[in-house]
Amino acid sequence: MRDIWWTVDPHDDGTKPSCDEYPFAETTQGGTTYNPPNRSIKWVPLKENRQQGGILRTFFGRYHILPGDKFYVQAGRY
């Protein structure tokens, strides 16, 4: 099976759907590394997906997380 990557119109106003995934696509374990049910995708508004990507990149920069570095994600309440 080959990977399918969706393209998004750069002139979109942010309301068209965009594929959001977990683990995050920007991580070593993200994208299509795992098969379902070990990964999750959901269609979200492009604007939201871009905002979340910016938050994630800020987190990587602030805590000096480099490609291949391990970090812990706690989902839900703590």
PDB file of N, CA, C and O in Angstrom:
ATOM      1  N   MET A   1       0.841  -1.178   0.000  1.00  0.00           N
ATOM      2  CA  MET A   1       0.000   0.000   0.000  1.00  0.00           C
ATOM      3  C   MET A   1       0.884   1.238   0.000  1.00  0.00           C
ATOM      4  O   MET A   1       1.837   1.317   0.774  1.00  0.00           O
ATOM      5  N   ARG A   2       0.584   2.184  -0.842  1.00  0.00           N
ATOM      6  CA  ARG A   2       1.386   3.406  -0.885  1.00  0.00           C
ATOM      7  C   ARG A   2       0.752   4.485  -0.015  1.00  0.00           C
ATOM      8  O   ARG A   2      -0.459   4.511   0.202  1.00  0.00           O
ATOM      9  N   ASP A   3       1.605   5.364   0.470  1.00  0.00           N
ATOM     10  CA  ASP A   3       1.118   6.481   1.291  1.00  0.00           C
ATOM     11  C   ASP A   3       0.352   7.455   0.417  1.00  0.00           C
ATOM     12  O   ASP A   3       0.721   7.693  -0.733  1.00  0.00           O
ATOM     13  N   ILE A   4      -0.701   8.010   0.959  1.00  0.00           N
ATOM     14  CA  ILE A   4      -1.475   9.029   0.260  1.00  0.00           C
ATOM     15  C   ILE A   4      -1.351  10.324   1.041  1.00  0.00           C
ATOM     16  O   ILE A   4      -1.703  10.376   2.220  1.00  0.00           O
ATOM     17  N   TRP A   5      -0.859  11.356   0.403  1.00  0.00           N
ATOM     18  CA  TRP A   5      -0.717  12.652   1.049  1.00  0.00           C
ATOM     19  C   TRP A   5      -1.698  13.604   0.405  1.00  0.00           C
ATOM     20  O   TRP A   5      -1.790  13.668  -0.821  1.00  0.00           O
ATOM     21  N   TRP A   6      -2.425  14.336   1.208  1.00  0.00           N
ATOM     22  CA  TRP A   6      -3.422  15.281   0.724  1.00  0.00           C
ATOM     23  C   TRP A   6      -2.778  16.643   0.582  1.00  0.00           C
ATOM     24  O   TRP A   6      -1.950  17.036   1.403  1.00  0.00           O
ATOM     25  N   THR A   7      -3.151  17.350  -0.442  1.00  0.00           N
ATOM     26  CA  THR A   7      -2.673  18.717  -0.603  1.00  0.00           C
ATOM     27  C   THR A   7      -3.803  19.669  -0.258  1.00  0.00           C
ATOM     28  O   THR A   7      -4.979  19.341  -0.412  1.00  0.00           O
ATOM     29  N   VAL A   8      -3.439  20.829   0.201  1.00  0.00           N
ATOM     30  CA  VAL A   8      -4.424  21.823   0.622  1.00  0.00           C
ATOM     31  C   VAL A   8      -4.176  23.093  -0.175  1.00  0.00           C
ATOM     32  O   VAL A   8      -3.029  23.492  -0.374  1.00  0.00           O
ATOM     33  N   ASP A   9      -5.227  23.714  -0.621  1.00  0.00           N
ATOM     34  CA  ASP A   9      -5.153  24.955  -1.374  1.00  0.00           C
ATOM     35  C   ASP A   9      -4.576  26.055  -0.481  1.00  0.00           C
ATOM     36  O   ASP A   9      -5.175  26.375   0.546  1.00  0.00           O
ATOM     37  N   PRO A  10      -3.423  26.648  -0.844  1.00  0.00           N
ATOM     38  CA  PRO A  10      -2.824  27.682   0.006  1.00  0.00           C
ATOM     39  C   PRO A  10      -3.675  28.955   0.098  1.00  0.00           C
ATOM     40  O   PRO A  10      -3.437  29.798   0.964  1.00  0.00           O
ATOM     41  N   HIS A  11      -4.654  29.095  -0.784  1.00  0.00           N
ATOM     42  CA  HIS A  11      -5.521  30.273  -0.761  1.00  0.00           C
ATOM     43  C   HIS A  11      -6.812  30.019   0.024  1.00  0.00           C
ATOM     44  O   HIS A  11      -7.707  30.864   0.054  1.00  0.00           O
ATOM     45  N   ASP A  12      -6.894  28.858   0.652  1.00  0.00           N
ATOM     46  CA  ASP A  12      -8.079  28.521   1.441  1.00  0.00           C
ATOM     47  C   ASP A  12      -8.206  29.487   2.612  1.00  0.00           C
ATOM     48  O   ASP A  12      -7.204  29.951   3.156  1.00  0.00           O
ATOM     49  N   ASP A  13      -9.419  29.780   2.989  1.00  0.00           N
ATOM     50  CA  ASP A  13      -9.665  30.701   4.103  1.00  0.00           C
ATOM     51  C   ASP A  13      -9.561  30.027   5.466  1.00  0.00           C
ATOM     52  O   ASP A  13      -9.844  30.655   6.486  1.00  0.00           O
ATOM     53  N   GLY A  14      -9.161  28.766   5.497  1.00  0.00           N
ATOM     54  CA  GLY A  14      -8.975  28.066   6.770  1.00  0.00           C
ATOM     55  C   GLY A  14     -10.165  27.252   7.192  1.00  0.00           C
ATOM     56  O   GLY A  14     -10.162  26.669   8.276  1.00  0.00           O
ATOM     57  N   THR A  15     -11.188  27.195   6.360  1.00  0.00           N
ATOM     58  CA  THR A  15     -12.374  26.438   6.741  1.00  0.00           C
ATOM     59  C   THR A  15     -12.449  25.069   6.079  1.00  0.00           C
ATOM     60  O   THR A  15     -13.218  24.216   6.521  1.00  0.00           O
ATOM     61  N   LYS A  16     -11.667  24.842   5.028  1.00  0.00           N
ATOM     62  CA  LYS A  16     -11.676  23.530   4.383  1.00  0.00           C
ATOM     63  C   LYS A  16     -11.019  22.516   5.325  1.00  0.00           C
ATOM     64  O   LYS A  16     -10.164  22.884   6.131  1.00  0.00           O
ATOM     65  N   PRO A  17     -11.414  21.249   5.226  1.00  0.00           N
ATOM     66  CA  PRO A  17     -10.824  20.258   6.130  1.00  0.00           C
ATOM     67  C   PRO A  17      -9.368  19.946   5.804  1.00  0.00           C
ATOM     68  O   PRO A  17      -8.937  20.005   4.652  1.00  0.00           O
ATOM     69  N   SER A  18      -8.632  19.614   6.849  1.00  0.00           N
ATOM     70  CA  SER A  18      -7.232  19.253   6.764  1.00  0.00           C
ATOM     71  C   SER A  18      -7.022  18.051   7.675  1.00  0.00           C
ATOM     72  O   SER A  18      -7.652  17.952   8.728  1.00  0.00           O
ATOM     73  N   CYS A  19      -6.150  17.151   7.281  1.00  0.00           N
ATOM     74  CA  CYS A  19      -5.927  15.926   8.050  1.00  0.00           C
ATOM     75  C   CYS A  19      -4.990  16.202   9.228  1.00  0.00           C
ATOM     76  O   CYS A  19      -3.859  16.652   9.047  1.00  0.00           O
ATOM     77  N   ASP A  20      -5.477  15.927  10.425  1.00  0.00           N
ATOM     78  CA  ASP A  20      -4.674  16.062  11.635  1.00  0.00           C
ATOM     79  C   ASP A  20      -4.416  14.657  12.158  1.00  0.00           C
ATOM     80  O   ASP A  20      -5.308  13.810  12.113  1.00  0.00           O
ATOM     81  N   GLU A  21      -3.215  14.397  12.650  1.00  0.00           N
ATOM     82  CA  GLU A  21      -2.869  13.044  13.049  1.00  0.00           C
ATOM     83  C   GLU A  21      -2.178  13.002  14.406  1.00  0.00           C
ATOM     84  O   GLU A  21      -1.603  13.985  14.873  1.00  0.00           O
ATOM     85  N   TYR A  22      -2.257  11.831  15.016  1.00  0.00           N
ATOM     86  CA  TYR A  22      -1.546  11.555  16.269  1.00  0.00           C
ATOM     87  C   TYR A  22      -1.054  10.117  16.201  1.00  0.00           C
ATOM     88  O   TYR A  22      -1.859   9.238  15.894  1.00  0.00           O
ATOM     89  N   PRO A  23       0.193   9.821  16.463  1.00  0.00           N
ATOM     90  CA  PRO A  23       1.245  10.738  16.856  1.00  0.00           C
ATOM     91  C   PRO A  23       1.454  11.828  15.797  1.00  0.00           C
ATOM     92  O   PRO A  23       1.180  11.634  14.613  1.00  0.00           O
ATOM     93  N   PHE A  24       1.942  12.962  16.258  1.00  0.00           N
ATOM     94  CA  PHE A  24       2.121  14.122  15.408  1.00  0.00           C
ATOM     95  C   PHE A  24       2.968  13.780  14.187  1.00  0.00           C
ATOM     96  O   PHE A  24       3.963  13.065  14.305  1.00  0.00           O
ATOM     97  N   ALA A  25       2.582  14.282  13.020  1.00  0.00           N
ATOM     98  CA  ALA A  25       3.308  14.002  11.779  1.00  0.00           C
ATOM     99  C   ALA A  25       4.756  14.488  11.849  1.00  0.00           C
ATOM    100  O   ALA A  25       5.626  13.927  11.183  1.00  0.00           O
ATOM    101  N   GLU A  26       5.021  15.512  12.638  1.00  0.00           N
ATOM    102  CA  GLU A  26       6.371  16.073  12.728  1.00  0.00           C
ATOM    103  C   GLU A  26       7.309  15.234  13.593  1.00  0.00           C
ATOM    104  O   GLU A  26       8.485  15.570  13.736  1.00  0.00           O
ATOM    105  N   THR A  27       6.802  14.153  14.167  1.00  0.00           N
ATOM    106  CA  THR A  27       7.648  13.308  15.009  1.00  0.00           C
ATOM    107  C   THR A  27       8.074  12.054  14.258  1.00  0.00           C
ATOM    108  O   THR A  27       7.491  11.700  13.234  1.00  0.00           O
ATOM    109  N   THR A  28       9.100  11.386  14.781  1.00  0.00           N
ATOM    110  CA  THR A  28       9.602  10.161  14.175  1.00  0.00           C
ATOM    111  C   THR A  28       8.519   9.101  14.096  1.00  0.00           C
ATOM    112  O   THR A  28       8.483   8.323  13.142  1.00  0.00           O
ATOM    113  N   GLN A  29       7.637   9.060  15.083  1.00  0.00           N
ATOM    114  CA  GLN A  29       6.586   8.041  15.127  1.00  0.00           C
ATOM    115  C   GLN A  29       5.301   8.489  14.434  1.00  0.00           C
ATOM    116  O   GLN A  29       4.319   7.746  14.412  1.00  0.00           O
ATOM    117  N   GLY A  30       5.298   9.682  13.874  1.00  0.00           N
ATOM    118  CA  GLY A  30       4.076  10.229  13.319  1.00  0.00           C
ATOM    119  C   GLY A  30       3.789   9.835  11.884  1.00  0.00           C
ATOM    120  O   GLY A  30       4.466   8.996  11.291  1.00  0.00           O
ATOM    121  N   GLY A  31       2.761  10.473  11.351  1.00  0.00           N
ATOM    122  CA  GLY A  31       2.357  10.217   9.980  1.00  0.00           C
ATOM    123  C   GLY A  31       1.819   8.811   9.805  1.00  0.00           C
ATOM    124  O   GLY A  31       0.877   8.411  10.490  1.00  0.00           O
ATOM    125  N   THR A  32       2.411   8.066   8.898  1.00  0.00           N
ATOM    126  CA  THR A  32       1.938   6.703   8.615  1.00  0.00           C
ATOM    127  C   THR A  32       2.878   5.645   9.174  1.00  0.00           C
ATOM    128  O   THR A  32       2.861   4.505   8.710  1.00  0.00           O
ATOM    129  N   THR A  33       3.698   5.997  10.160  1.00  0.00           N
ATOM    130  CA  THR A  33       4.628   5.029  10.756  1.00  0.00           C
ATOM    131  C   THR A  33       3.891   3.831  11.333  1.00  0.00           C
ATOM    132  O   THR A  33       4.309   2.689  11.145  1.00  0.00           O
ATOM    133  N   TYR A  34       2.797   4.091  12.035  1.00  0.00           N
ATOM    134  CA  TYR A  34       2.005   3.017  12.639  1.00  0.00           C
ATOM    135  C   TYR A  34       0.734   2.785  11.839  1.00  0.00           C
ATOM    136  O   TYR A  34       0.225   3.687  11.175  1.00  0.00           O
ATOM    137  N   ASN A  35       0.239   1.579  11.914  1.00  0.00           N
ATOM    138  CA  ASN A  35      -1.046   1.258  11.308  1.00  0.00           C
ATOM    139  C   ASN A  35      -2.152   1.463  12.328  1.00  0.00           C
ATOM    140  O   ASN A  35      -1.905   1.377  13.531  1.00  0.00           O
ATOM    141  N   PRO A  36      -3.377   1.734  11.864  1.00  0.00           N
ATOM    142  CA  PRO A  36      -4.498   1.795  12.800  1.00  0.00           C
ATOM    143  C   PRO A  36      -4.605   0.461  13.533  1.00  0.00           C
ATOM    144  O   PRO A  36      -4.354  -0.565  12.901  1.00  0.00           O
ATOM    145  N   PRO A  37      -4.946   0.397  14.776  1.00  0.00           N
ATOM    146  CA  PRO A  37      -5.467   1.462  15.625  1.00  0.00           C
ATOM    147  C   PRO A  37      -4.383   2.186  16.417  1.00  0.00           C
ATOM    148  O   PRO A  37      -4.694   2.874  17.389  1.00  0.00           O
ATOM    149  N   ASN A  38      -3.127   2.048  16.024  1.00  0.00           N
ATOM    150  CA  ASN A  38      -2.037   2.674  16.766  1.00  0.00           C
ATOM    151  C   ASN A  38      -1.731   4.093  16.310  1.00  0.00           C
ATOM    152  O   ASN A  38      -0.740   4.689  16.731  1.00  0.00           O
ATOM    153  N   ARG A  39      -2.570   4.620  15.463  1.00  0.00           N
ATOM    154  CA  ARG A  39      -2.489   6.028  15.070  1.00  0.00           C
ATOM    155  C   ARG A  39      -3.914   6.527  14.904  1.00  0.00           C
ATOM    156  O   ARG A  39      -4.857   5.743  14.796  1.00  0.00           O
ATOM    157  N   SER A  40      -4.049   7.816  14.885  1.00  0.00           N
ATOM    158  CA  SER A  40      -5.381   8.404  14.775  1.00  0.00           C
ATOM    159  C   SER A  40      -5.327   9.576  13.805  1.00  0.00           C
ATOM    160  O   SER A  40      -4.397  10.382  13.846  1.00  0.00           O
ATOM    161  N   ILE A  41      -6.313   9.667  12.944  1.00  0.00           N
ATOM    162  CA  ILE A  41      -6.426  10.837  12.072  1.00  0.00           C
ATOM    163  C   ILE A  41      -7.829  11.398  12.196  1.00  0.00           C
ATOM    164  O   ILE A  41      -8.785  10.672  12.469  1.00  0.00           O
ATOM    165  N   LYS A  42      -7.936  12.684  11.994  1.00  0.00           N
ATOM    166  CA  LYS A  42      -9.235  13.352  12.051  1.00  0.00           C
ATOM    167  C   LYS A  42      -9.174  14.566  11.138  1.00  0.00           C
ATOM    168  O   LYS A  42      -8.151  15.244  11.048  1.00  0.00           O
ATOM    169  N   TRP A  43     -10.274  14.823  10.472  1.00  0.00           N
ATOM    170  CA  TRP A  43     -10.359  16.008   9.626  1.00  0.00           C
ATOM    171  C   TRP A  43     -10.751  17.197  10.495  1.00  0.00           C
ATOM    172  O   TRP A  43     -11.767  17.166  11.189  1.00  0.00           O
ATOM    173  N   VAL A  44      -9.939  18.232  10.448  1.00  0.00           N
ATOM    174  CA  VAL A  44     -10.176  19.448  11.220  1.00  0.00           C
ATOM    175  C   VAL A  44     -10.043  20.645  10.275  1.00  0.00           C
ATOM    176  O   VAL A  44      -9.458  20.511   9.200  1.00  0.00           O
ATOM    177  N   PRO A  45     -10.571  21.802  10.651  1.00  0.00           N
ATOM    178  CA  PRO A  45     -10.380  22.992   9.811  1.00  0.00           C
ATOM    179  C   PRO A  45      -8.893  23.300   9.637  1.00  0.00           C
ATOM    180  O   PRO A  45      -8.122  23.205  10.592  1.00  0.00           O
ATOM    181  N   LEU A  46      -8.495  23.665   8.428  1.00  0.00           N
ATOM    182  CA  LEU A  46      -7.101  23.955   8.125  1.00  0.00           C
ATOM    183  C   LEU A  46      -6.520  24.982   9.085  1.00  0.00           C
ATOM    184  O   LEU A  46      -5.387  24.830   9.541  1.00  0.00           O
ATOM    185  N   LYS A  47      -7.276  26.017   9.392  1.00  0.00           N
ATOM    186  CA  LYS A  47      -6.793  27.064  10.307  1.00  0.00           C
ATOM    187  C   LYS A  47      -6.410  26.466  11.661  1.00  0.00           C
ATOM    188  O   LYS A  47      -5.368  26.803  12.223  1.00  0.00           O
ATOM    189  N   GLU A  48      -7.261  25.577  12.182  1.00  0.00           N
ATOM    190  CA  GLU A  48      -6.980  24.928  13.463  1.00  0.00           C
ATOM    191  C   GLU A  48      -5.725  24.055  13.372  1.00  0.00           C
ATOM    192  O   GLU A  48      -4.889  24.061  14.276  1.00  0.00           O
ATOM    193  N   ASN A  49      -5.603  23.311  12.281  1.00  0.00           N
ATOM    194  CA  ASN A  49      -4.446  22.436  12.098  1.00  0.00           C
ATOM    195  C   ASN A  49      -3.152  23.255  12.052  1.00  0.00           C
ATOM    196  O   ASN A  49      -2.146  22.862  12.642  1.00  0.00           O
ATOM    197  N   ARG A  50      -3.180  24.378  11.360  1.00  0.00           N
ATOM    198  CA  ARG A  50      -1.993  25.240  11.281  1.00  0.00           C
ATOM    199  C   ARG A  50      -1.654  25.836  12.646  1.00  0.00           C
ATOM    200  O   ARG A  50      -0.479  25.931  13.002  1.00  0.00           O
ATOM    201  N   GLN A  51      -2.666  26.237  13.412  1.00  0.00           N
ATOM    202  CA  GLN A  51      -2.415  26.798  14.750  1.00  0.00           C
ATOM    203  C   GLN A  51      -1.781  25.741  15.653  1.00  0.00           C
ATOM    204  O   GLN A  51      -0.828  26.028  16.378  1.00  0.00           O
ATOM    205  N   GLN A  52      -2.308  24.528  15.606  1.00  0.00           N
ATOM    206  CA  GLN A  52      -1.759  23.456  16.439  1.00  0.00           C
ATOM    207  C   GLN A  52      -0.333  23.116  16.023  1.00  0.00           C
ATOM    208  O   GLN A  52       0.513  22.830  16.871  1.00  0.00           O
ATOM    209  N   GLY A  53      -0.064  23.147  14.716  1.00  0.00           N
ATOM    210  CA  GLY A  53       1.300  22.910  14.238  1.00  0.00           C
ATOM    211  C   GLY A  53       2.258  23.965  14.757  1.00  0.00           C
ATOM    212  O   GLY A  53       3.392  23.651  15.122  1.00  0.00           O
ATOM    213  N   GLY A  54       1.810  25.222  14.795  1.00  0.00           N
ATOM    214  CA  GLY A  54       2.644  26.296  15.337  1.00  0.00           C
ATOM    215  C   GLY A  54       2.930  26.111  16.814  1.00  0.00           C
ATOM    216  O   GLY A  54       4.045  26.353  17.276  1.00  0.00           O
ATOM    217  N   ILE A  55       1.921  25.682  17.548  1.00  0.00           N
ATOM    218  CA  ILE A  55       2.107  25.413  18.984  1.00  0.00           C
ATOM    219  C   ILE A  55       3.126  24.298  19.183  1.00  0.00           C
ATOM    220  O   ILE A  55       3.991  24.390  20.054  1.00  0.00           O
ATOM    221  N   LEU A  56       3.024  23.253  18.379  1.00  0.00           N
ATOM    222  CA  LEU A  56       3.953  22.128  18.496  1.00  0.00           C
ATOM    223  C   LEU A  56       5.382  22.556  18.140  1.00  0.00           C
ATOM    224  O   LEU A  56       6.326  22.184  18.838  1.00  0.00           O
ATOM    225  N   ARG A  57       5.552  23.330  17.069  1.00  0.00           N
ATOM    226  CA  ARG A  57       6.891  23.801  16.704  1.00  0.00           C
ATOM    227  C   ARG A  57       7.468  24.712  17.789  1.00  0.00           C
ATOM    228  O   ARG A  57       8.666  24.657  18.064  1.00  0.00           O
ATOM    229  N   THR A  58       6.635  25.545  18.404  1.00  0.00           N
ATOM    230  CA  THR A  58       7.095  26.398  19.507  1.00  0.00           C
ATOM    231  C   THR A  58       7.566  25.541  20.675  1.00  0.00           C
ATOM    232  O   THR A  58       8.601  25.820  21.280  1.00  0.00           O
ATOM    233  N   PHE A  59       6.799  24.492  20.992  1.00  0.00           N
ATOM    234  CA  PHE A  59       7.175  23.572  22.071  1.00  0.00           C
ATOM    235  C   PHE A  59       8.532  22.931  21.770  1.00  0.00           C
ATOM    236  O   PHE A  59       9.402  22.883  22.639  1.00  0.00           O
ATOM    237  N   PHE A  60       8.712  22.437  20.539  1.00  0.00           N
ATOM    238  CA  PHE A  60       9.995  21.815  20.178  1.00  0.00           C
ATOM    239  C   PHE A  60      11.144  22.806  20.340  1.00  0.00           C
ATOM    240  O   PHE A  60      12.206  22.456  20.857  1.00  0.00           O
ATOM    241  N   GLY A  61      10.928  24.031  19.900  1.00  0.00           N
ATOM    242  CA  GLY A  61      11.986  25.037  20.006  1.00  0.00           C
ATOM    243  C   GLY A  61      12.275  25.439  21.437  1.00  0.00           C
ATOM    244  O   GLY A  61      13.437  25.539  21.831  1.00  0.00           O
ATOM    245  N   ARG A  62      11.232  25.672  22.220  1.00  0.00           N
ATOM    246  CA  ARG A  62      11.395  26.121  23.602  1.00  0.00           C
ATOM    247  C   ARG A  62      12.148  25.092  24.446  1.00  0.00           C
ATOM    248  O   ARG A  62      12.972  25.453  25.286  1.00  0.00           O
ATOM    249  N   TYR A  63      11.865  23.832  24.220  1.00  0.00           N
ATOM    250  CA  TYR A  63      12.483  22.774  25.033  1.00  0.00           C
ATOM    251  C   TYR A  63      13.611  22.049  24.304  1.00  0.00           C
ATOM    252  O   TYR A  63      14.057  20.982  24.727  1.00  0.00           O
ATOM    253  N   HIS A  64      14.064  22.644  23.202  1.00  0.00           N
ATOM    254  CA  HIS A  64      15.221  22.133  22.456  1.00  0.00           C
ATOM    255  C   HIS A  64      15.067  20.663  22.079  1.00  0.00           C
ATOM    256  O   HIS A  64      16.004  19.874  22.213  1.00  0.00           O
ATOM    257  N   ILE A  65      13.883  20.308  21.611  1.00  0.00           N
ATOM    258  CA  ILE A  65      13.630  18.934  21.174  1.00  0.00           C
ATOM    259  C   ILE A  65      14.047  18.832  19.713  1.00  0.00           C
ATOM    260  O   ILE A  65      13.504  19.518  18.847  1.00  0.00           O
ATOM    261  N   LEU A  66      15.014  17.971  19.457  1.00  0.00           N
ATOM    262  CA  LEU A  66      15.559  17.786  18.120  1.00  0.00           C
ATOM    263  C   LEU A  66      14.974  16.532  17.486  1.00  0.00           C
ATOM    264  O   LEU A  66      14.426  15.686  18.193  1.00  0.00           O
ATOM    265  N   PRO A  67      15.080  16.395  16.152  1.00  0.00           N
ATOM    266  CA  PRO A  67      14.572  15.177  15.505  1.00  0.00           C
ATOM    267  C   PRO A  67      15.162  13.926  16.156  1.00  0.00           C
ATOM    268  O   PRO A  67      16.376  13.823  16.333  1.00  0.00           O
ATOM    269  N   GLY A  68      14.305  12.993  16.503  1.00  0.00           N
ATOM    270  CA  GLY A  68      14.734  11.746  17.141  1.00  0.00           C
ATOM    271  C   GLY A  68      14.731  11.797  18.661  1.00  0.00           C
ATOM    272  O   GLY A  68      14.803  10.749  19.303  1.00  0.00           O
ATOM    273  N   ASP A  69      14.648  12.999  19.264  1.00  0.00           N
ATOM    274  CA  ASP A  69      14.591  13.106  20.724  1.00  0.00           C
ATOM    275  C   ASP A  69      13.273  12.527  21.229  1.00  0.00           C
ATOM    276  O   ASP A  69      12.246  12.604  20.555  1.00  0.00           O
ATOM    277  N   LYS A  70      13.322  11.954  22.410  1.00  0.00           N
ATOM    278  CA  LYS A  70      12.120  11.416  23.032  1.00  0.00           C
ATOM    279  C   LYS A  70      11.493  12.482  23.927  1.00  0.00           C
ATOM    280  O   LYS A  70      12.190  13.272  24.564  1.00  0.00           O
ATOM    281  N   PHE A  71      10.166  12.486  23.960  1.00  0.00           N
ATOM    282  CA  PHE A  71       9.440  13.348  24.883  1.00  0.00           C
ATOM    283  C   PHE A  71       8.132  12.646  25.214  1.00  0.00           C
ATOM    284  O   PHE A  71       7.671  11.780  24.471  1.00  0.00           O
ATOM    285  N   TYR A  72       7.551  13.025  26.322  1.00  0.00           N
ATOM    286  CA  TYR A  72       6.350  12.375  26.846  1.00  0.00           C
ATOM    287  C   TYR A  72       5.140  13.240  26.596  1.00  0.00           C
ATOM    288  O   TYR A  72       5.179  14.448  26.831  1.00  0.00           O
ATOM    289  N   VAL A  73       4.074  12.645  26.128  1.00  0.00           N
ATOM    290  CA  VAL A  73       2.822  13.354  25.918  1.00  0.00           C
ATOM    291  C   VAL A  73       1.806  12.793  26.896  1.00  0.00           C
ATOM    292  O   VAL A  73       1.518  11.597  26.879  1.00  0.00           O
ATOM    293  N   GLN A  74       1.267  13.645  27.741  1.00  0.00           N
ATOM    294  CA  GLN A  74       0.214  13.224  28.656  1.00  0.00           C
ATOM    295  C   GLN A  74      -1.104  13.732  28.116  1.00  0.00           C
ATOM    296  O   GLN A  74      -1.323  14.939  28.018  1.00  0.00           O
ATOM    297  N   ALA A  75      -1.971  12.819  27.771  1.00  0.00           N
ATOM    298  CA  ALA A  75      -3.283  13.198  27.224  1.00  0.00           C
ATOM    299  C   ALA A  75      -4.332  13.055  28.313  1.00  0.00           C
ATOM    300  O   ALA A  75      -4.363  12.060  29.036  1.00  0.00           O
ATOM    301  N   GLY A  76      -5.169  14.032  28.420  1.00  0.00           N
ATOM    302  CA  GLY A  76      -6.227  13.963  29.421  1.00  0.00           C
ATOM    303  C   GLY A  76      -5.820  14.667  30.703  1.00  0.00           C
ATOM    304  O   GLY A  76      -4.878  15.458  30.737  1.00  0.00           O
ATOM    305  N   ARG A  77      -6.555  14.355  31.748  1.00  0.00           N
ATOM    306  CA  ARG A  77      -6.324  15.005  33.053  1.00  0.00           C
ATOM    307  C   ARG A  77      -5.131  14.391  33.773  1.00  0.00           C
ATOM    308  O   ARG A  77      -4.772  13.237  33.539  1.00  0.00           O
ATOM    309  N   TYR A  78      -4.532  15.174  34.644  1.00  0.00           N
ATOM    310  CA  TYR A  78      -3.412  14.667  35.438  1.00  0.00           C
ATOM    311  C   TYR A  78      -3.593  14.980  36.881  1.00  0.00           C
ATOM    312  O   TYR A  78      -2.745  14.628  37.700  1.00  0.00           O
TER     313      TYR A  78
END
